[in-house]
Amino acid sequence: MAKVGITETVLRDAHQSLIATRMKTEEMLPIIEKLDNVGYHSLEAWGGATFDASLRFLNEDPWERLRKIRSKAKKTKLQMLFRGQNILGYKHYADDVVEYFVQKCIANGMDIIRIFDALNDPRNLEAAIKACKKEGGHAQGCVCYTISPVHSLELFVKDAKTLENMGADSICIKDMAGLLTPYVAYDLVKALKENVKVPIQLHTHYTSGVASMTYLKAIEAGVDVVDCAISPMALGTSQPPTEPLVATLKDTPYDTGLDLGLLTEIADYFRPIKEKYIESGLLNTKVMGVDVNTLKYQVPGGMLSNLVSQLKQAGKEDKFEEVLKEVPRVRKDFGYPPLVTPTSQIVGTQAVMNVITGERYKMVPKESKALVKGEYGKTPAEIPEEIIKKILGDEERITCRPADLIEPELEKIKEQMKVYMEQDEDVLTYALFPQVAEKFFKFRQAQKYKIDSSQVDYNEMVHPV
C-alpha cells in the first residue's frame, strides 16, 4: 500500500470533454503556479484535441501554449495524450514525422507522453515509444479498455506486457467511454500489478456515474495513479472530481498528501470560468448528467450525440433504437474495435447507413473500407470472411504495420510550407493540419505586421501539393 498519485486533467481532458477544448491559454496561465504547488503526480496539459482546437478555434499556437505552461510549472511533470502513429491528427503519418514531433514535444517541455492506439495494435505505438525513450521522456503505453467477447483480463494483461517489453515506462488503462465498473477495475488492476513491473495508471470518464467508485476499488487493488479533474470542470463526460477523492483517502494508507485548502482555491478560480462557458452555450449542462445507457450500449457519450445528429439530418430520428441495436452488430463484423476516435465514428456511421438504406453494407464509407482493409492496423478479433468479401471484393488486405507503407514525408512538407516558417515546430503544425495551419500562419503574419489578414495573398509563393 502506498500513497496514490493524482494526474490533474483540467488543462486538457476536462475542457476537451465538457467544452469542446475551448479553454484559452490566457485562462490557464494565472492558475498554473498554484496547480504546480499542489504536489500532483502530473498535470495533463497538452495533446489530444488541444492542438487542433487551439489553431482552428482560438487562433493560438499550441507550441507557444506548451512553452508558456512549462515556464510557470517548475516542479510538476507535464503530461500529454498522443494518438500513436496518428500523432494528434486523424490519420497515420510517416515515422520521420512521428519521431520529429516527439522530439519537439520534449524539447518544448513535455515530460510524460501517454501513447494510445484505437485498435490496441502495439505496432502503431512502436515509433512513438522509441522516439520518446530516445529523447529521455517518460513513455506511457495505453491499453484502451472495452467490453466484448474477445476482450478479457488475459488479453489486457498480454497487451500491457507487450507494451512493457517495447519499453513503456508505465501503463495506462484508458477507459475512454466510462465502461469500467468498480469490481472489474479491482480485478484488472490486480492482474496487471501481478504481471507487469512498471506503474499502473487509470483514466476514466464520469459518463455512466460509476467512476469515483471505480477509482476506489482500483486504489484498493494497488493502482499507482488516477486521473481527476478539479471539481468545477469534473463529472459528466469529464473525469471524477479531485477534491472528494483527496478527502476520501485522507488519513488512510493511500493518503494522497494533497492540500484540500489549496485545491479549494483552485476550484474557486475555475468556477467563474465554468459559468462563463455555460452562459455562452459551449458547456451544455446535459453533458454534466449521468447516462447509464453508456453501460447498456457501450457507446461513448460523444458517439451517442453523433448518431442522433446523423439521424436528424436524414429525417430518420425514429430509427434511433434500431441504430443502437445495429452498433454492436457492426462492431462484431469489424473485429470488435474499442470505440474511441476514429473507430467510434466509423462504426457509428456504418450502423446509421445500414439502418437508413435498409440493407447492411449497401453503402460503405471509405473509412469503413480502410478499417476492414487493415489501414488502421490489426483489429482485436478477426473480421469474418463474408464481411471482407462484401466490403473489399477482391482487393488485397494490408497485414504489415500500416506505417511501413508510408514514405518519409518531412522534407517534402518542409519544402511545401517554407514560406510560412517562423519556428521549427511550424512544419509539424502544417504536417498535421495543412489547411488549418495555413489559415493560422496567415493570421499570425497579419498580427505581426498589423495588417488585415484578408489582404495577405500567398498564392504566388506557396503551392501546396
DRENDO-1510 file (C-alpha; in Angstrom, 1 decimal, always signed):
<recs>
REC; n; res; u; v; w
REC; 1; MET; +0.0; +0.0; +0.0 .
REC; 2; ALA; +1.3; +3.4; -0.9 .
REC; 3; LYS; +0.1; +6.9; -1.4 .
REC; 4; VAL; -1.8; +7.4; -4.6 .
REC; 5; GLY; -0.7; +9.9; -7.2 .
REC; 6; ILE; -3.2; +12.1; -9.0 .
REC; 7; THR; -2.9; +13.5; -12.5 .
REC; 8; GLU; -4.9; +16.7; -12.9 .
REC; 9; THR; -6.7; +16.9; -16.2 .
REC; 10; VAL; -8.3; +20.4; -16.0 .
REC; 11; LEU; -5.9; +21.8; -18.6 .
REC; 12; ARG; -6.6; +19.1; -21.2 .
REC; 13; ASP; -9.2; +16.3; -21.0 .
REC; 14; ALA; -11.6; +18.1; -18.6 .
REC; 15; HIS; -12.3; +21.0; -21.0 .
REC; 16; GLN; -12.0; +18.8; -24.1 .
REC; 17; SER; -14.8; +16.6; -22.7 .
REC; 18; LEU; -17.0; +19.4; -21.4 .
REC; 19; ILE; -16.5; +22.5; -23.7 .
REC; 20; ALA; -15.0; +21.0; -26.9 .
REC; 21; THR; -11.5; +22.0; -25.9 .
REC; 22; ARG; -12.2; +25.8; -26.0 .
REC; 23; MET; -10.3; +26.9; -22.9 .
REC; 24; LYS; -7.8; +29.6; -23.8 .
REC; 25; THR; -4.2; +29.7; -22.7 .
REC; 26; GLU; -4.8; +33.1; -21.0 .
REC; 27; GLU; -7.4; +31.4; -18.8 .
REC; 28; MET; -4.9; +28.7; -17.8 .
REC; 29; LEU; -1.8; +30.8; -17.1 .
REC; 30; PRO; -2.9; +32.7; -13.9 .
REC; 31; ILE; -3.6; +29.4; -12.0 .
REC; 32; ILE; -0.6; +27.3; -13.2 .
REC; 33; GLU; +1.7; +28.3; -10.3 .
REC; 34; LYS; -1.0; +27.2; -7.8 .
REC; 35; LEU; -1.5; +23.9; -9.7 .
REC; 36; ASP; +2.3; +23.5; -9.6 .
REC; 37; ASN; +2.3; +23.8; -5.8 .
REC; 38; VAL; -0.3; +21.1; -5.2 .
REC; 39; GLY; +2.0; +18.1; -5.5 .
REC; 40; TYR; +0.2; +16.3; -8.3 .
REC; 41; HIS; +1.8; +13.3; -10.0 .
REC; 42; SER; +1.5; +15.3; -13.2 .
REC; 43; LEU; -0.5; +18.0; -15.0 .
REC; 44; GLU; -2.2; +16.8; -18.2 .
REC; 45; ALA; -1.8; +20.0; -20.2 .
REC; 46; TRP; -1.5; +19.2; -23.9 .
REC; 47; GLY; -2.2; +16.8; -26.7 .
REC; 48; GLY; -5.5; +15.1; -27.6 .
REC; 49; ALA; -7.7; +17.7; -29.3 .
REC; 50; THR; -6.0; +20.8; -27.8 .
REC; 51; PHE; -3.6; +21.1; -30.7 .
REC; 52; ASP; -6.3; +21.1; -33.4 .
REC; 53; ALA; -8.7; +23.3; -31.3 .
REC; 54; SER; -6.0; +25.9; -30.5 .
REC; 55; LEU; -5.3; +26.5; -34.1 .
REC; 56; ARG; -8.8; +26.1; -35.5 .
REC; 57; PHE; -11.0; +27.9; -33.0 .
REC; 58; LEU; -8.7; +30.1; -30.8 .
REC; 59; ASN; -6.0; +31.3; -33.3 .
REC; 60; GLU; -3.4; +30.2; -30.8 .
REC; 61; ASP; -0.1; +28.4; -31.4 .
REC; 62; PRO; -0.2; +25.2; -29.5 .
REC; 63; TRP; +3.6; +25.1; -29.2 .
REC; 64; GLU; +3.5; +28.5; -27.6 .
REC; 65; ARG; +0.9; +27.3; -25.1 .
REC; 66; LEU; +3.1; +24.4; -24.1 .
REC; 67; ARG; +6.1; +26.7; -23.6 .
REC; 68; LYS; +4.1; +29.2; -21.5 .
REC; 69; ILE; +2.7; +26.5; -19.3 .
REC; 70; ARG; +6.2; +25.0; -18.9 .
REC; 71; SER; +7.6; +28.4; -17.8 .
REC; 72; LYS; +5.1; +28.6; -14.9 .
REC; 73; ALA; +5.1; +24.9; -13.9 .
REC; 74; LYS; +8.6; +24.5; -12.5 .
REC; 75; LYS; +8.0; +21.4; -10.2 .
REC; 76; THR; +5.3; +19.2; -11.6 .
REC; 77; LYS; +5.7; +16.9; -14.6 .
REC; 78; LEU; +3.7; +17.9; -17.6 .
REC; 79; GLN; +1.8; +15.1; -19.5 .
REC; 80; MET; +0.2; +14.9; -22.9 .
REC; 81; LEU; -2.0; +12.5; -24.9 .
REC; 82; PHE; -0.6; +11.2; -28.2 .
REC; 83; ARG; -2.5; +9.0; -30.7 .
REC; 84; GLY; +0.3; +6.7; -31.7 .
REC; 85; GLN; +1.0; +6.8; -35.4 .
REC; 86; ASN; -1.8; +9.4; -35.8 .
REC; 87; ILE; +0.2; +11.8; -33.6 .
REC; 88; LEU; -2.5; +14.4; -32.8 .
REC; 89; GLY; -4.2; +14.1; -36.2 .
REC; 90; TYR; -6.7; +11.7; -37.6 .
REC; 91; LYS; -4.6; +9.5; -40.0 .
REC; 92; HIS; -1.3; +7.7; -39.9 .
REC; 93; TYR; +1.8; +9.7; -40.5 .
REC; 94; ALA; +5.3; +8.6; -41.6 .
REC; 95; ASP; +7.8; +7.6; -38.9 .
REC; 96; ASP; +10.0; +10.6; -39.6 .
REC; 97; VAL; +7.1; +12.9; -38.7 .
REC; 98; VAL; +6.3; +10.9; -35.6 .
REC; 99; GLU; +9.9; +11.0; -34.4 .
REC; 100; TYR; +10.4; +14.7; -35.1 .
REC; 101; PHE; +7.0; +15.5; -33.3 .
REC; 102; VAL; +8.1; +13.6; -30.2 .
REC; 103; GLN; +11.5; +15.3; -30.2 .
REC; 104; LYS; +9.9; +18.7; -30.3 .
REC; 105; CYS; +7.3; +17.9; -27.6 .
REC; 106; ILE; +10.1; +17.0; -25.2 .
REC; 107; ALA; +12.3; +19.9; -26.3 .
REC; 108; ASN; +9.4; +22.3; -25.6 .
REC; 109; GLY; +9.0; +21.0; -22.0 .
REC; 110; MET; +6.9; +17.8; -22.1 .
REC; 111; ASP; +7.8; +15.1; -19.6 .
REC; 112; ILE; +5.3; +12.2; -19.9 .
REC; 113; ILE; +3.8; +11.1; -23.3 .
REC; 114; ARG; +0.7; +8.9; -23.0 .
REC; 115; ILE; +0.6; +7.0; -26.2 .
REC; 116; PHE; -2.5; +5.0; -27.4 .
REC; 117; ASP; -3.9; +3.3; -30.4 .
REC; 118; ALA; -7.6; +3.0; -31.2 .
REC; 119; LEU; -7.2; -0.8; -32.0 .
REC; 120; ASN; -4.7; -1.6; -29.3 .
REC; 121; ASP; -2.4; -2.6; -32.1 .
REC; 122; PRO; +1.1; -2.3; -30.5 .
REC; 123; ARG; +2.8; -1.8; -33.9 .
REC; 124; ASN; +1.1; +1.6; -34.0 .
REC; 125; LEU; +2.8; +2.7; -30.7 .
REC; 126; GLU; +6.2; +1.4; -31.6 .
REC; 127; ALA; +7.7; +4.5; -33.3 .
REC; 128; ALA; +6.4; +7.0; -30.7 .
REC; 129; ILE; +7.6; +4.9; -27.7 .
REC; 130; LYS; +11.1; +4.5; -29.2 .
REC; 131; ALA; +11.3; +8.2; -30.0 .
REC; 132; CYS; +10.1; +9.2; -26.5 .
REC; 133; LYS; +12.7; +6.9; -24.9 .
REC; 134; LYS; +15.4; +8.3; -27.2 .
REC; 135; GLU; +14.7; +11.9; -26.2 .
REC; 136; GLY; +14.7; +10.9; -22.4 .
REC; 137; GLY; +10.9; +11.3; -21.9 .
REC; 138; HIS; +8.6; +9.0; -19.9 .
REC; 139; ALA; +6.7; +6.8; -22.4 .
REC; 140; GLN; +3.3; +5.7; -21.0 .
REC; 141; GLY; +1.7; +2.9; -23.1 .
REC; 142; CYS; -2.1; +2.6; -23.1 .
REC; 143; VAL; -4.4; -0.3; -23.1 .
REC; 144; CYS; -7.8; +1.0; -24.3 .
REC; 145; TYR; -10.4; -0.6; -22.1 .
REC; 146; THR; -13.5; -2.0; -23.8 .
REC; 147; ILE; -16.0; -4.8; -23.4 .
REC; 148; SER; -16.5; -7.6; -26.0 .
REC; 149; PRO; -16.4; -11.4; -26.3 .
REC; 150; VAL; -12.7; -11.2; -27.2 .
REC; 151; HIS; -11.6; -8.7; -24.5 .
REC; 152; SER; -10.6; -10.5; -21.4 .
REC; 153; LEU; -8.3; -9.8; -18.4 .
REC; 154; GLU; -5.8; -12.1; -20.2 .
REC; 155; LEU; -5.9; -10.1; -23.4 .
REC; 156; PHE; -5.4; -6.8; -21.5 .
REC; 157; VAL; -2.5; -8.3; -19.5 .
REC; 158; LYS; -0.9; -9.6; -22.7 .
REC; 159; ASP; -1.3; -6.1; -24.3 .
REC; 160; ALA; +0.3; -4.5; -21.3 .
REC; 161; LYS; +3.2; -6.9; -21.2 .
REC; 162; THR; +3.8; -6.3; -24.9 .
REC; 163; LEU; +4.0; -2.5; -24.2 .
REC; 164; GLU; +6.3; -3.0; -21.2 .
REC; 165; ASN; +8.6; -5.1; -23.4 .
REC; 166; MET; +8.6; -2.4; -26.0 .
REC; 167; GLY; +10.0; +0.0; -23.4 .
REC; 168; ALA; +6.9; +1.6; -21.9 .
REC; 169; ASP; +7.8; +3.3; -18.5 .
REC; 170; SER; +4.3; +2.9; -17.2 .
REC; 171; ILE; +0.9; +1.5; -18.4 .
REC; 172; CYS; -2.4; +3.4; -18.5 .
REC; 173; ILE; -5.7; +1.7; -18.5 .
REC; 174; LYS; -7.6; +4.1; -20.8 .
REC; 175; ASP; -11.3; +3.9; -20.2 .
REC; 176; MET; -12.5; +6.5; -22.7 .
REC; 177; ALA; -16.2; +5.6; -22.5 .
REC; 178; GLY; -16.6; +5.2; -18.8 .
REC; 179; LEU; -17.3; +1.5; -19.1 .
REC; 180; LEU; -15.1; +0.2; -16.3 .
REC; 181; THR; -17.2; -0.8; -13.3 .
REC; 182; PRO; -15.7; -0.9; -9.7 .
REC; 183; TYR; -15.2; -4.7; -9.2 .
REC; 184; VAL; -14.0; -5.3; -12.7 .
REC; 185; ALA; -11.5; -2.5; -12.2 .
REC; 186; TYR; -10.3; -4.2; -9.0 .
REC; 187; ASP; -9.6; -7.5; -10.9 .
REC; 188; LEU; -8.0; -5.8; -13.8 .
REC; 189; VAL; -5.6; -3.7; -11.7 .
REC; 190; LYS; -4.8; -6.7; -9.6 .
REC; 191; ALA; -4.0; -8.8; -12.7 .
REC; 192; LEU; -1.8; -6.0; -14.1 .
REC; 193; LYS; +0.1; -5.5; -10.9 .
REC; 194; GLU; +0.8; -9.2; -10.7 .
REC; 195; ASN; +2.1; -9.4; -14.3 .
REC; 196; VAL; +3.7; -6.1; -15.1 .
REC; 197; LYS; +6.6; -4.4; -13.2 .
REC; 198; VAL; +6.0; -0.8; -14.3 .
REC; 199; PRO; +3.5; +1.6; -12.5 .
REC; 200; ILE; -0.2; +1.4; -13.5 .
REC; 201; GLN; -2.3; +4.5; -14.0 .
REC; 202; LEU; -6.1; +4.6; -14.5 .
REC; 203; HIS; -8.0; +7.0; -16.7 .
REC; 204; THR; -11.8; +7.1; -16.9 .
REC; 205; HIS; -14.8; +9.4; -17.5 .
REC; 206; TYR; -17.8; +10.0; -15.2 .
REC; 207; THR; -20.3; +9.5; -18.1 .
REC; 208; SER; -22.0; +6.4; -16.6 .
REC; 209; GLY; -21.8; +7.6; -13.0 .
REC; 210; VAL; -19.6; +4.9; -11.5 .
REC; 211; ALA; -16.1; +6.5; -12.0 .
REC; 212; SER; -15.3; +7.6; -8.4 .
REC; 213; MET; -16.3; +4.1; -7.1 .
REC; 214; THR; -14.2; +2.5; -9.8 .
REC; 215; TYR; -11.2; +4.6; -8.6 .
REC; 216; LEU; -11.7; +3.5; -5.0 .
REC; 217; LYS; -11.7; -0.2; -6.0 .
REC; 218; ALA; -8.7; +0.3; -8.3 .
REC; 219; ILE; -6.8; +2.0; -5.5 .
REC; 220; GLU; -7.6; -0.9; -3.1 .
REC; 221; ALA; -6.1; -3.2; -5.9 .
REC; 222; GLY; -2.9; -1.2; -5.9 .
REC; 223; VAL; -3.2; +1.3; -8.8 .
REC; 224; ASP; -0.4; +3.9; -8.7 .
REC; 225; VAL; -2.0; +6.9; -10.2 .
REC; 226; VAL; -5.6; +8.1; -11.2 .
REC; 227; ASP; -6.8; +10.9; -13.4 .
REC; 228; CYS; -9.0; +13.5; -11.8 .
REC; 229; ALA; -10.3; +17.0; -12.7 .
REC; 230; ILE; -10.8; +19.9; -10.3 .
REC; 231; SER; -14.5; +19.9; -9.3 .
REC; 232; PRO; -15.9; +22.8; -11.4 .
REC; 233; MET; -14.6; +21.1; -14.5 .
REC; 234; ALA; -15.3; +17.5; -13.4 .
REC; 235; LEU; -18.2; +15.0; -13.6 .
REC; 236; GLY; -20.4; +14.3; -16.6 .
REC; 237; THR; -18.3; +13.4; -19.6 .
REC; 238; SER; -15.2; +14.7; -17.8 .
REC; 239; GLN; -13.2; +12.9; -15.0 .
REC; 240; PRO; -14.1; +12.2; -11.4 .
REC; 241; PRO; -13.5; +15.3; -9.2 .
REC; 242; THR; -10.1; +15.7; -7.4 .
REC; 243; GLU; -11.2; +17.1; -4.0 .
REC; 244; PRO; -13.6; +14.4; -2.9 .
REC; 245; LEU; -11.0; +11.7; -3.7 .
REC; 246; VAL; -8.4; +13.5; -1.7 .
REC; 247; ALA; -10.8; +13.9; +1.2 .
REC; 248; THR; -11.8; +10.2; +1.0 .
REC; 249; LEU; -8.2; +8.9; +1.1 .
REC; 250; LYS; -7.0; +11.3; +3.9 .
REC; 251; ASP; -5.6; +9.5; +6.9 .
REC; 252; THR; -5.7; +6.2; +5.2 .
REC; 253; PRO; -2.7; +4.2; +3.9 .
REC; 254; TYR; -3.5; +5.6; +0.4 .
REC; 255; ASP; -3.4; +9.3; +1.5 .
REC; 256; THR; -2.5; +11.5; -1.5 .
REC; 257; GLY; -0.9; +14.1; +0.8 .
REC; 258; LEU; -2.5; +16.9; -1.3 .
REC; 259; ASP; -3.7; +20.0; +0.5 .
REC; 260; LEU; -7.5; +20.4; +0.3 .
REC; 261; GLY; -7.2; +24.1; +1.1 .
REC; 262; LEU; -5.1; +24.8; -2.0 .
REC; 263; LEU; -7.4; +22.6; -4.1 .
REC; 264; THR; -10.4; +24.7; -2.9 .
REC; 265; GLU; -8.6; +27.9; -4.1 .
REC; 266; ILE; -8.0; +26.3; -7.5 .
REC; 267; ALA; -11.7; +25.3; -7.7 .
REC; 268; ASP; -12.7; +28.9; -6.8 .
REC; 269; TYR; -10.6; +30.1; -9.8 .
REC; 270; PHE; -12.3; +27.7; -12.3 .
REC; 271; ARG; -15.9; +28.2; -11.1 .
REC; 272; PRO; -16.4; +31.6; -12.9 .
REC; 273; ILE; -14.7; +30.2; -16.0 .
REC; 274; LYS; -17.2; +27.3; -16.0 .
REC; 275; GLU; -20.1; +29.8; -15.5 .
REC; 276; LYS; -18.9; +31.8; -18.5 .
REC; 277; TYR; -18.9; +28.7; -20.7 .
REC; 278; ILE; -22.4; +27.7; -19.5 .
REC; 279; GLU; -23.7; +31.2; -20.4 .
REC; 280; SER; -22.0; +31.1; -23.9 .
REC; 281; GLY; -23.7; +27.7; -24.5 .
REC; 282; LEU; -20.4; +25.9; -25.1 .
REC; 283; LEU; -21.0; +23.9; -21.9 .
REC; 284; ASN; -24.3; +22.2; -22.4 .
REC; 285; THR; -25.4; +21.2; -18.9 .
REC; 286; LYS; -26.7; +17.9; -20.4 .
REC; 287; VAL; -23.2; +16.6; -20.5 .
REC; 288; MET; -23.0; +17.0; -16.7 .
REC; 289; GLY; -25.6; +14.3; -16.1 .
REC; 290; VAL; -25.3; +10.6; -15.7 .
REC; 291; ASP; -26.1; +8.4; -18.6 .
REC; 292; VAL; -26.2; +4.7; -17.6 .
REC; 293; ASN; -27.1; +3.8; -21.2 .
REC; 294; THR; -23.3; +4.1; -21.7 .
REC; 295; LEU; -23.0; +0.7; -19.9 .
REC; 296; LYS; -26.0; -0.7; -21.7 .
REC; 297; TYR; -24.9; +0.1; -25.3 .
REC; 298; GLN; -21.2; +0.5; -24.6 .
REC; 299; VAL; -21.4; +3.7; -26.7 .
REC; 300; PRO; -19.3; +6.7; -25.5 .
REC; 301; GLY; -21.4; +9.9; -24.9 .
REC; 302; GLY; -20.0; +11.8; -27.8 .
REC; 303; MET; -20.8; +8.9; -30.1 .
REC; 304; LEU; -24.4; +8.9; -29.0 .
REC; 305; SER; -24.9; +12.6; -29.8 .
REC; 306; ASN; -23.2; +12.0; -33.2 .
REC; 307; LEU; -25.7; +9.2; -34.0 .
REC; 308; VAL; -28.6; +11.5; -33.1 .
REC; 309; SER; -27.4; +14.3; -35.3 .
REC; 310; GLN; -26.8; +11.9; -38.3 .
REC; 311; LEU; -30.3; +10.6; -38.0 .
REC; 312; LYS; -31.8; +14.1; -37.6 .
REC; 313; GLN; -30.1; +15.2; -40.9 .
REC; 314; ALA; -31.6; +12.2; -42.7 .
REC; 315; GLY; -35.0; +12.8; -41.1 .
REC; 316; LYS; -34.9; +9.3; -39.5 .
REC; 317; GLU; -34.9; +10.1; -35.8 .
REC; 318; ASP; -37.5; +7.3; -35.3 .
REC; 319; LYS; -34.7; +4.8; -36.2 .
REC; 320; PHE; -32.6; +5.6; -33.1 .
REC; 321; GLU; -33.3; +2.4; -31.2 .
REC; 322; GLU; -32.7; +0.4; -34.4 .
REC; 323; VAL; -29.3; +2.1; -34.8 .
REC; 324; LEU; -28.3; +1.4; -31.2 .
REC; 325; LYS; -29.0; -2.3; -31.8 .
REC; 326; GLU; -27.1; -2.2; -35.0 .
REC; 327; VAL; -23.9; -0.6; -33.5 .
REC; 328; PRO; -22.9; -3.9; -31.6 .
REC; 329; ARG; -23.5; -5.9; -34.8 .
REC; 330; VAL; -21.3; -3.7; -36.9 .
REC; 331; ARG; -18.7; -3.7; -34.2 .
REC; 332; LYS; -18.7; -7.5; -34.2 .
REC; 333; ASP; -18.4; -7.5; -38.0 .
REC; 334; PHE; -15.4; -5.2; -37.8 .
REC; 335; GLY; -13.5; -7.3; -35.3 .
REC; 336; TYR; -14.6; -5.7; -32.0 .
REC; 337; PRO; -12.6; -2.5; -32.1 .
REC; 338; PRO; -12.6; -0.4; -28.9 .
REC; 339; LEU; -14.9; +2.6; -29.6 .
REC; 340; VAL; -12.6; +5.6; -29.4 .
REC; 341; THR; -11.5; +8.2; -32.1 .
REC; 342; PRO; -11.6; +7.2; -35.0 .
REC; 343; THR; -13.2; +3.8; -34.7 .
REC; 344; SER; -16.3; +5.1; -32.8 .
REC; 345; GLN; -17.1; +7.4; -35.7 .
REC; 346; ILE; -16.5; +4.6; -38.3 .
REC; 347; VAL; -18.7; +2.0; -36.5 .
REC; 348; GLY; -21.4; +4.6; -35.7 .
REC; 349; THR; -21.6; +6.0; -39.3 .
REC; 350; GLN; -21.8; +2.5; -40.7 .
REC; 351; ALA; -24.6; +1.5; -38.4 .
REC; 352; VAL; -26.6; +4.6; -39.4 .
REC; 353; MET; -26.1; +3.8; -43.1 .
REC; 354; ASN; -27.1; +0.1; -42.6 .
REC; 355; VAL; -30.4; +1.2; -41.0 .
REC; 356; ILE; -31.2; +4.1; -43.3 .
REC; 357; THR; -30.6; +2.2; -46.5 .
REC; 358; GLY; -32.4; -0.9; -45.2 .
REC; 359; GLU; -29.6; -3.1; -46.4 .
REC; 360; ARG; -26.5; -3.9; -44.5 .
REC; 361; TYR; -23.3; -2.7; -46.2 .
REC; 362; LYS; -25.1; -1.5; -49.2 .
REC; 363; MET; -23.3; +1.8; -48.7 .
REC; 364; VAL; -19.8; +1.7; -47.3 .
REC; 365; PRO; -17.9; +4.9; -46.4 .
REC; 366; LYS; -14.2; +4.9; -47.3 .
REC; 367; GLU; -13.2; +4.9; -43.6 .
REC; 368; SER; -15.1; +1.6; -43.1 .
REC; 369; LYS; -13.3; +0.2; -46.1 .
REC; 370; ALA; -9.9; +1.3; -44.7 .
REC; 371; LEU; -10.6; -0.3; -41.4 .
REC; 372; VAL; -11.6; -3.6; -42.9 .
REC; 373; LYS; -8.6; -3.4; -45.3 .
REC; 374; GLY; -6.2; -3.0; -42.4 .
REC; 375; GLU; -5.1; +0.6; -43.0 .
REC; 376; TYR; -5.7; +1.3; -39.3 .
REC; 377; GLY; -3.9; -1.8; -38.1 .
REC; 378; LYS; -5.0; -5.2; -36.8 .
REC; 379; THR; -8.4; -5.5; -35.2 .
REC; 380; PRO; -8.7; -7.3; -31.8 .
REC; 381; ALA; -10.7; -10.2; -33.5 .
REC; 382; GLU; -10.6; -11.5; -37.0 .
REC; 383; ILE; -13.1; -9.9; -39.4 .
REC; 384; PRO; -15.4; -12.6; -40.8 .
REC; 385; GLU; -14.6; -13.6; -44.4 .
REC; 386; GLU; -18.0; -12.7; -45.8 .
REC; 387; ILE; -17.7; -9.2; -44.5 .
REC; 388; ILE; -14.3; -8.8; -46.1 .
REC; 389; LYS; -15.6; -10.1; -49.4 .
REC; 390; LYS; -18.7; -7.9; -49.2 .
REC; 391; ILE; -16.7; -4.7; -48.4 .
REC; 392; LEU; -13.4; -5.2; -50.3 .
REC; 393; GLY; -14.4; -7.6; -53.1 .
REC; 394; ASP; -11.1; -9.0; -54.4 .
REC; 395; GLU; -9.0; -6.1; -53.1 .
REC; 396; GLU; -6.0; -7.3; -51.0 .
REC; 397; ARG; -5.7; -6.6; -47.3 .
REC; 398; ILE; -2.8; -5.0; -45.5 .
REC; 399; THR; -1.1; -7.3; -43.0 .
REC; 400; CYS; +2.1; -5.3; -42.3 .
REC; 401; ARG; +2.4; -2.4; -39.9 .
REC; 402; PRO; +0.4; +0.3; -41.8 .
REC; 403; ALA; +3.1; +3.0; -41.4 .
REC; 404; ASP; +5.6; +0.7; -43.2 .
REC; 405; LEU; +3.7; +1.7; -46.4 .
REC; 406; ILE; +4.2; +5.5; -45.8 .
REC; 407; GLU; +7.3; +7.1; -47.4 .
REC; 408; PRO; +9.3; +9.6; -45.3 .
REC; 409; GLU; +7.5; +12.9; -45.7 .
REC; 410; LEU; +9.1; +15.5; -43.5 .
REC; 411; GLU; +11.4; +17.1; -46.1 .
REC; 412; LYS; +8.6; +17.3; -48.7 .
REC; 413; ILE; +6.4; +19.0; -46.1 .
REC; 414; LYS; +9.2; +21.5; -45.2 .
REC; 415; GLU; +9.5; +22.4; -48.8 .
REC; 416; GLN; +5.7; +22.9; -49.2 .
REC; 417; MET; +5.3; +25.3; -46.3 .
REC; 418; LYS; +8.7; +27.1; -46.1 .
REC; 419; VAL; +7.2; +30.5; -46.9 .
REC; 420; TYR; +5.3; +30.4; -43.5 .
REC; 421; MET; +8.2; +29.1; -41.4 .
REC; 422; GLU; +8.9; +31.1; -38.3 .
REC; 423; GLN; +9.9; +28.3; -35.9 .
REC; 424; ASP; +11.0; +24.7; -36.5 .
REC; 425; GLU; +7.7; +23.5; -35.0 .
REC; 426; ASP; +5.6; +25.1; -37.8 .
REC; 427; VAL; +6.5; +22.2; -40.1 .
REC; 428; LEU; +4.8; +19.8; -37.7 .
REC; 429; THR; +1.7; +22.0; -37.4 .
REC; 430; TYR; +1.4; +22.1; -41.1 .
REC; 431; ALA; +2.1; +18.3; -41.4 .
REC; 432; LEU; -0.9; +17.5; -39.2 .
REC; 433; PHE; -3.4; +20.1; -40.4 .
REC; 434; PRO; -2.3; +21.8; -43.6 .
REC; 435; GLN; -5.4; +23.9; -44.3 .
REC; 436; VAL; -6.0; +25.0; -40.7 .
REC; 437; ALA; -2.2; +25.7; -40.2 .
REC; 438; GLU; -2.1; +27.8; -43.4 .
REC; 439; LYS; -5.0; +29.9; -42.2 .
REC; 440; PHE; -3.4; +30.3; -38.7 .
REC; 441; PHE; +0.0; +31.2; -40.2 .
REC; 442; LYS; -1.7; +34.0; -42.3 .
REC; 443; PHE; -3.4; +35.3; -39.2 .
REC; 444; ARG; -0.1; +35.3; -37.3 .
REC; 445; GLN; +1.6; +37.2; -40.0 .
REC; 446; ALA; -1.2; +39.7; -40.2 .
REC; 447; GLN; -1.0; +40.2; -36.4 .
REC; 448; LYS; +2.7; +40.7; -36.5 .
REC; 449; TYR; +2.7; +43.3; -39.2 .
REC; 450; LYS; -0.6; +44.9; -38.0 .
REC; 451; ILE; -2.3; +44.3; -41.4 .
REC; 452; ASP; -5.7; +42.9; -42.4 .
REC; 453; SER; -5.1; +39.1; -42.9 .
REC; 454; SER; -7.7; +39.1; -45.8 .
REC; 455; GLN; -5.3; +41.3; -47.7 .
REC; 456; VAL; -2.4; +38.8; -47.5 .
REC; 457; ASP; -2.0; +36.8; -50.7 .
REC; 458; TYR; +0.4; +33.9; -50.5 .
REC; 459; ASN; -0.8; +32.0; -53.6 .
REC; 460; GLU; +2.1; +33.1; -55.7 .
REC; 461; MET; +4.6; +31.9; -53.1 .
REC; 462; VAL; +3.3; +28.6; -51.9 .
REC; 463; HIS; +1.9; +25.7; -53.9 .
REC; 464; PRO; +0.5; +23.0; -51.5 .
REC; 465; VAL; +0.6; +19.6; -53.1 .
</recs>
